[in-house]
């Protein structure tokens, strides 16, 4: 249960960037800064998004219902988080955010620097948020990049504003962001800098099966702790066929 909750919190930042995309996409990214380097795979089909941040945990988000499902693959268990609990989580983030309601969102600023990443030429842009600084390396000539970006731009900006993150969404990017580096402005007590880097390794537009977004029949359901208030969770039951 502890792992399910921590993964839920980590997943929010990924989900706001990909929910409601209308085409089949498989995006593989290299992730650095969350322990040992690893790969994250994001699969998108219509209103559904699947995120595999590790082999142990899978997150599935349904854009129509607003429900998020966490699969603990090693334990063969599933935790569902309703749209109401997702909304409560966003409200909690908004409550404790240093960014004031109605404040203007910072804009991406080009630095003029260029860099070749995985064979693709990129231009650097920066964004200064209240809690972190983000640097984006944007590719303007990535294969099918215009079509991929257009699909990603179907994300509703309200998803960002609901959490009061004031982050750029895909409508703000002039090209496909190939690499993202986020550095927290407030470091840890030991002086360590909190840093997160994601780099796109590949993007495929091959069709995806519905089974990729379904809960395996042999997984048992667990109740989500009621940490955001509201009604008590229902007793644990096994998912139906």
C-alpha positions as CSV (number, residue, x, y, z in Angstrom):
1,X,0.0,0.0,0.0
2,X,2.9,2.4,0.8
3,X,4.3,1.8,-2.7
4,X,0.9,2.4,-4.3
5,X,0.5,5.8,-2.6
6,X,4.0,7.0,-3.4
7,X,3.7,6.0,-7.0
8,X,0.3,7.7,-7.2
9,X,1.9,11.0,-6.1
10,X,4.8,10.6,-8.6
11,X,2.4,9.7,-11.4
12,X,0.4,12.9,-11.3
13,X,3.2,15.0,-12.9
14,X,3.4,12.5,-15.8
15,X,-0.3,12.1,-16.3
16,X,-1.1,15.8,-16.7
17,X,1.2,15.8,-19.6
18,X,-0.4,13.0,-21.6
19,X,-4.1,12.6,-20.6
20,X,-6.7,12.9,-23.4
21,X,-4.4,12.3,-26.3
22,X,-6.4,10.9,-29.2
23,X,-4.0,8.6,-31.0
24,X,-2.0,5.4,-30.3
25,X,1.5,6.4,-29.2
26,X,4.3,4.5,-27.4
27,X,6.9,6.8,-25.9
28,X,10.1,5.4,-24.2
29,X,12.1,7.8,-22.0
30,X,15.3,7.5,-20.1
31,X,14.7,8.7,-16.5
32,X,17.6,10.0,-14.3
33,X,17.5,11.5,-10.8
34,X,15.0,9.0,-9.2
35,X,17.7,6.6,-8.0
36,X,19.5,4.5,-10.6
37,X,18.8,5.5,-14.3
38,X,15.8,3.6,-15.7
39,X,13.4,3.6,-18.6
40,X,9.8,4.8,-18.5
41,X,7.3,3.7,-21.1
42,X,4.1,5.7,-21.8
43,X,1.4,4.1,-24.0
44,X,-1.5,6.2,-25.2
45,X,-4.7,4.9,-26.9
46,X,-7.6,7.3,-27.2
47,X,-8.6,8.5,-23.7
48,X,-6.4,5.9,-21.9
49,X,-2.8,6.2,-20.8
50,X,-0.5,3.5,-19.4
51,X,2.7,4.4,-17.6
52,X,5.4,1.8,-16.7
53,X,7.9,3.7,-14.6
54,X,9.3,0.3,-13.4
55,X,8.5,-3.4,-14.0
56,X,7.0,-3.5,-10.5
57,X,4.4,-0.7,-10.9
58,X,2.1,0.2,-13.8
59,X,-0.3,3.2,-13.8
60,X,-3.4,3.3,-16.1
61,X,-5.4,6.5,-16.4
62,X,-8.8,6.7,-18.0
63,X,-9.5,10.2,-19.4
64,X,-13.3,9.6,-19.7
65,X,-13.9,8.5,-16.2
66,X,-11.0,10.4,-14.5
67,X,-10.0,7.2,-12.7
68,X,-6.4,6.1,-12.1
69,X,-5.5,2.5,-11.6
70,X,-2.2,1.4,-10.0
71,X,-1.0,-2.2,-10.7
72,X,1.5,-3.7,-8.3
73,X,2.8,-6.3,-10.7
74,X,4.9,-8.3,-8.3
75,X,2.1,-8.6,-5.8
76,X,-0.6,-9.0,-8.4
77,X,-2.7,-6.4,-6.7
78,X,-4.6,-3.3,-8.0
79,X,-5.5,0.0,-6.3
80,X,-8.1,2.2,-8.0
81,X,-8.2,6.0,-7.4
82,X,-11.5,7.6,-8.3
83,X,-11.9,11.0,-10.1
84,X,-13.1,12.5,-6.8
85,X,-9.9,11.5,-5.1
86,X,-7.8,12.7,-8.0
87,X,-9.6,16.1,-7.7
88,X,-8.9,16.1,-4.0
89,X,-5.2,15.5,-4.6
90,X,-5.1,18.4,-7.0
91,X,-6.8,20.6,-4.5
92,X,-4.3,19.6,-1.8
93,X,-1.4,20.5,-4.2
94,X,-3.1,23.8,-5.0
95,X,-3.6,24.6,-1.3
96,X,0.1,24.2,-0.4
97,X,1.5,25.6,-3.6
98,X,3.5,28.8,-3.2
99,X,2.0,30.0,-6.5
100,X,-0.9,32.3,-5.8
101,X,-4.3,31.8,-7.4
102,X,-4.6,33.9,-10.6
103,X,-0.9,34.5,-10.8
104,X,0.5,34.7,-14.4
105,X,2.2,31.6,-15.6
106,X,5.8,32.0,-16.5
107,X,6.8,31.6,-20.2
108,X,9.3,29.5,-22.0
109,X,12.4,31.6,-22.9
110,X,14.8,30.6,-25.7
111,X,18.5,30.6,-24.5
112,X,19.9,30.5,-28.0
113,X,22.0,27.4,-27.1
114,X,21.8,24.3,-29.4
115,X,22.7,20.7,-28.7
116,X,22.4,17.4,-30.6
117,X,20.6,14.7,-28.5
118,X,20.5,11.1,-29.8
119,X,21.2,12.4,-33.3
120,X,18.5,15.1,-33.3
121,X,19.4,18.8,-33.2
122,X,17.6,20.7,-30.4
123,X,17.3,24.2,-29.1
124,X,17.3,25.0,-25.4
125,X,14.4,26.8,-23.6
126,X,14.1,27.5,-19.9
127,X,11.2,28.1,-17.6
128,X,11.4,29.6,-14.1
129,X,8.7,28.3,-11.7
130,X,8.1,29.2,-8.0
131,X,9.7,26.0,-6.8
132,X,11.9,24.8,-9.6
133,X,13.7,25.7,-12.8
134,X,12.9,23.6,-15.9
135,X,15.1,23.3,-19.0
136,X,13.8,21.9,-22.2
137,X,15.7,20.8,-25.3
138,X,13.2,21.1,-28.2
139,X,13.6,19.3,-31.5
140,X,12.1,20.9,-34.5
141,X,13.0,18.2,-37.0
142,X,12.2,15.0,-35.1
143,X,10.7,12.3,-37.5
144,X,6.9,12.9,-37.6
145,X,7.5,15.4,-34.8
146,X,4.9,17.8,-36.0
147,X,2.2,15.1,-36.0
148,X,3.3,13.8,-32.6
149,X,3.3,17.2,-31.1
150,X,-0.1,18.0,-32.5
151,X,-1.5,14.8,-30.9
152,X,0.1,15.8,-27.6
153,X,-1.4,19.3,-27.9
154,X,-4.9,17.9,-27.5
155,X,-4.2,17.8,-23.7
156,X,-6.6,20.2,-22.0
157,X,-4.7,23.0,-20.3
158,X,-7.3,22.9,-17.4
159,X,-5.5,19.7,-16.2
160,X,-2.4,21.8,-15.5
161,X,-4.3,24.7,-13.9
162,X,-6.4,22.4,-11.6
163,X,-3.2,21.6,-9.7
164,X,-2.0,25.2,-9.9
165,X,1.4,24.0,-11.2
166,X,1.7,26.7,-13.8
167,X,3.8,24.3,-15.8
168,X,4.0,24.7,-19.6
169,X,1.7,22.3,-21.5
170,X,2.3,21.1,-25.0
171,X,0.5,24.1,-26.5
172,X,3.4,26.2,-25.2
173,X,6.1,24.2,-27.0
174,X,7.2,25.3,-30.5
175,X,8.6,21.7,-31.2
176,X,8.8,18.3,-29.5
177,X,10.6,18.5,-26.1
178,X,13.2,15.8,-26.5
179,X,14.8,16.3,-23.1
180,X,13.5,17.8,-19.8
181,X,15.6,18.8,-16.8
182,X,13.9,20.0,-13.6
183,X,15.9,21.3,-10.6
184,X,14.2,22.2,-7.4
185,X,15.1,25.6,-6.1
186,X,15.1,24.4,-2.5
187,X,17.7,21.6,-2.0
188,X,17.7,19.0,0.7
189,X,19.2,19.7,4.3
190,X,22.3,17.7,3.3
191,X,22.9,20.1,0.4
192,X,21.9,17.6,-2.3
193,X,20.2,19.1,-5.3
194,X,16.9,17.5,-6.3
195,X,17.1,17.0,-10.0
196,X,15.0,15.0,-12.5
197,X,16.0,14.4,-16.2
198,X,13.9,12.7,-18.8
199,X,15.0,12.0,-22.4
200,X,12.9,10.6,-25.2
201,X,14.5,7.5,-26.6
202,X,11.9,6.5,-29.1
203,X,8.3,7.3,-30.2
204,X,6.2,4.8,-32.1
205,X,2.7,5.3,-33.6
206,X,1.9,1.6,-34.0
207,X,-1.7,0.5,-33.0
208,X,-2.0,-0.7,-29.4
209,X,-4.4,-3.4,-28.1
210,X,-7.1,-2.7,-25.5
211,X,-5.6,-5.4,-23.3
212,X,-2.6,-3.0,-22.6
213,X,-5.0,-0.9,-20.6
214,X,-7.0,-3.6,-18.8
215,X,-6.5,-5.0,-15.3
216,X,-5.3,-8.6,-15.4
217,X,-8.0,-11.0,-14.2
218,X,-5.8,-12.6,-11.6
219,X,-5.0,-9.3,-9.8
220,X,-6.7,-8.7,-6.4
221,X,-8.1,-5.3,-5.6
222,X,-7.0,-3.3,-2.5
223,X,-8.8,-0.2,-1.0
224,X,-7.0,3.1,-1.4
225,X,-6.4,4.8,2.0
226,X,-8.7,7.8,2.5
227,X,-5.9,10.3,2.8
228,X,-7.8,13.0,0.9
229,X,-11.0,12.9,2.8
230,X,-14.5,12.0,1.5
231,X,-16.3,8.7,1.9
232,X,-14.6,5.6,3.3
233,X,-13.2,3.3,0.7
234,X,-15.3,0.2,-0.1
235,X,-14.1,-3.2,1.2
236,X,-11.5,-4.9,-1.0
237,X,-12.9,-7.2,-3.6
238,X,-11.6,-9.2,-6.5
239,X,-12.2,-7.5,-9.9
240,X,-14.9,-9.0,-12.0
241,X,-14.3,-10.7,-15.3
